[in-house]
Amino acid sequence: MTGRHVSLEQIARAAELLRSGQLVAFPTETVYGLGANALDAAAVRKIYAAKGRPSTSPLIVHVANAALARALVTYWPPLAATLAAEFWPGPLTMVLPKQALIPDEVTAGLGTVGIRVPAHPVALALLEAVRIPVAAPSANRFTELSPTTAEHVRESFGDSIPVLDGGPCDVGIESTVLGIENGGIVVLRPGMISLDDLRAFSPNVRLAAQPVSGASHSSPGQHDRHYSPRTPLVLGPPRATGRGAYLEWSGSPRDAAAINVRMPDSPAGYAAALYGALHAVDGGGYDWIAVEPVPDSPEWDAIRDRLRRAASE
């Protein structure tokens, strides 16, 4: 399944594969997802096997609209309805108590499930056609760089998994994931919907603590090492030895030891370009990748999170 103009026939075929328990990769506005029928435990296990993903890391369930999301949870507080009306379709995932029809394989055995409505026409067309909730983490090997093009998916899986090619992803990093506690918001994974954005809807917004090692995570993206290129990545100036690539955003001078990659200087532009730039230099045979630290301000929180985990040993 190729080409940026995905046909109705391709959508129908992908929906048929999902209903029959197979995996399909598809674009969202954040990254490409590796989808399976969220109500089929055996199909969901194929996601974990394909990615090499630990069973302690839950999956996000994608649905076509807020009404379908509400049907999958036992509690839909007024704040959830408000956030859904404001941000869906879009890069926001809400973690809420799950209905029993959601298998434990989806949720890492937890009693909650992360749900979102993606803002990509191909994803929405697929969800409308398949008429089932679709569990979908990023379509890559676990801990490696997330895919923002169909070609990135093929770099991970070759031709073993069909891909709906919807072109490059607009947002470029994974969704903001949040839980709702006592009318307040707990951000489990930062994304391009920032803590400041969420404070317009609740005065009590905080960032969750890191999960205990070995325990099931309340959200994907909480492992120390994640979103990582194969080439060693460091935060800071280029190294003095070896051949490397330097991702900079502030117009800092070129360093003779590195090829400079100029990144956008806005958070939205940087996020949209980040994984594509890392995929490109990761395939360049460099000894290291250095990244200029980004500003320490709320709108850059999600980007700092991804870079910190990408650089983790």
N, C-alpha and C positions, 0 to 999 in steps of 0.2 A: 504494500500500500504506500505509494509515493506520490509526490506532487503536492504543492501548497494549496491547490484547489481540490479539496477532498470532495468526492462525489457522494451522492445519496446511496449509490450502490456500495461504495466502500464503507460508509457508515452502517448500512444494513448488514454487511458481512461481518464487521467488527462486533456488532450487537449480537449476531448469531453465535460467534465464537465465545463471547462472554457468557451468554446464556447456557452454552454447552460445557462450561467449566474451564475454558481456556484463558490464557493471558493475552492482553492487547495493550500496547503502549499508545498513549494519546496525549495531545498537547493541552495544557492549561495555560492561564495567563502567568503563572509562577514558573513552573518547570514541567517537563514531560512526566507523566505518571505511568506506572506499570499496573494496569487494572485487572481486577478479577471480581466475579460475583461476590458481593459482601455477605450474602446469605448462604454461601456454599463453603463450608469449612475446608473441604478438600481443595477447592480452587484457591482459597486464600493461602493454604500451605504451599502451593506452587510459587507464590510470590516470595515467601521466605526462602525457599530452596533456590530460586533463580538468583536472588540478590545475595545469598549468604548472610541474611539478616537474622540477628538473634531474636528469639521468641519473646524477649522482655521489651521489645520496641513495638508499640502499637501502630496501627495503620489509620489513615484518615479515610472516611467514607464520603464519597461524592454523590450528590443527588441533584436533581434538576431544579428544585425550588424549595422554599422554606416549609411549605406544607408537607412535603415528603420527609424533610428533616425532622419535623415535629413528630411524625408518625414513628420514628425510630427511637424516641427517647421517652422516658417515663415522667420527666419533669421539664417543662418549658416555661421558665420564669419570664415575667414581663421584660426584664433586661435582655433576655435572649431574643425576644420578639423585636425589641427596639434595635438591637445590633444587626439582626438579620435584615430589617427594613432599610437600615442605613448602608450596610456594607456588602450585601449579597445581591446579585452575583459579585464575587470579589475575593481577594486574598485573605480571608478571615476564616479560621476554624474554631468552632466552639465545642468544648468537651463537656458532655452532659450525661446523666444517668441513662444507661441503655435499656432498650426493650430486650426481652429474652431471645428474640429471633436473631439478634446479632451474635454470631459465634464468638466464643472466647478467643479463638485464633486471631480475630480482628483486633481485639482490645488488650492483648497480652495478659488475659485472664482478669482484667480489671472490670469493675461494674460500670465504667463510663466509656463513651465512644466519642471520638472527634468527628465532626461532620462539617462539610462546607458545600457551597454552591459555586462552582468555578465560573469565571468570567471569560470564557473562550468559546467562540461559536462552534468549533468542532467538538469540544467537550460537551457543551450543552446539547448539541444535536445527537451525540452518541447517547447521552443519558436519557433523552426523550425517546430515542429509538429502543433502547435496551429495556427500559421500564423496570429496572431493578437498581438498588444502590450498588455502587462500584467502589470497592476498596482499592486505594492506589497510593503507594509511596512513590518517591522519585524513581524513574526508570534507569537505574544504574546499579553497579555492584555496591554493596554496603561499605560505607565510609568514603567512597570515592566521589569525584566531582559530580554534581547534579547535572542533568542534561537540559539544555535550553533549545536544542534543535533535534530533529529526527536523526541526523547523522551522529550526534552524541550518543543516542540510544543504541544505534547500530555498532558504535565503537565498543560498547559494553557487551552486547548480546548477539552481534552478527545478524544473521537472518533467522535466528531461532524464534524470535517473537515478532509478530506483525506490528507495524508502526503506522499510525495515521499521521501524515506529515502536514502539520498546520503552520509551518514556518517558525521563525524564532519567537520565543516567549517574550511578552511585553514587560512583565514585572521583573522576572529574572532570578528571584530568590524565593524560597518557600514561604508559605502563608504564615501570618501571625496566628499562634494557637493560644487560646485563653480558656480558663475555667471561670465559673461564677460561684462565689461563696458569700453568703449573707448580703446579697445585693452589691457586692464588690467584684472587681475583676482581678484575676491572677493571670498574668501573662506567662505561659509555660514555654513558649518559644517566640522570640521577637521576630517581627516581620515588617513590611513596609507600611502597615497600619500600626502606628507607633503608640507608645504609652500616652503621649500627649494627645494624640487623636482620640484615644479611648476615654480620657478624662473629661471629655465633653459629655459623656453619658453616665459616668459614675465618679464621685469624688475619691473613691477608694480604689486605686489602681496600683498594683505592685508586681514586681518581677519575682517569679517563683525561685526557690532555692534549687540547687542541683540535686538530682535524685541520689539516693543511697546506692552505692555500688552493688550490682547483682540483683537489685530489686527491679520489678517491672516499672517502666517509665510512664508517667502520666501523659506524655506527649512524645512524638518523634523528634529527632534532632537534639536530644539531650546527652548523647555520648560525648565524652571529652574530645575524641578525634572523629571528625566528620567533614564532609565536603572537601576532601583532600585530593590534591593532585599526586601522582606517583613521584614526581620530582620534589625533593625537600623544599619546603616553603618556610621563609622566615619573615617576621615583621620587623622592618627597619631598613637601613641603608644596604646597598649591594655589598657583597663580600669582596674581599681583596683578591681572592684567588679563584681560579676556575672560570668557566664560561656560564653566564647566567642571564636571566631576564628580570627587569625591574619594572613593576607596575607603579606608576606615579600619577598623581592627580593635580598637584599644585604647580606644575611647571618647573620642578627642581632641575638643576643642570644635569645633562647627560653624564653618566659615569662610563669611563673607558672600559671597565670590566664587564659592562652589561649592555644588552640591547634594551632600550627604554620603550615601554608600552604606555602611551598616554591614556589615562582613564578619564571619563567625565568627572567634572568637579561638583555635580549635584548628586544628592543621595539617590534619586530615582534613576538618573542616567547611569550612575556607577553600578547600582544593583542590576540593571538590565544588561550591562556589559560584562559583569564580573565573571560568571562561569564560562562564557564564551572566550574571554581573554585567557583564563586559566587553562581551558582545554587547548587553545592554540599554542601557548608556550610550553605546556606539558608535553606536547608532541614534538618539541623542537630539539630534543637531545641536550638540554642544558644540565649543568651540574646543580643548579639551585635556582629558585625563584625568590626574589625579594619583593616585598610590598610596602610602599610608603604608608605609615599609619594614617588612618582617616580621622577626621575631627571627633573630639570627645563631646558630642552633643546628641540629644535624643533622636533626632531624625536619622542619625547614622548608627543607632544601636544594633539593628539587625545585620548591617554589613560588618560591624566590628565583631559581632557574634560569629558570623560565618568565617571570617578571617582568623579569629582566635582558634576555632576548632580545626581549621585547615592546617594551622601551624603546629598543632599539638603533637607531641611525640607519642 
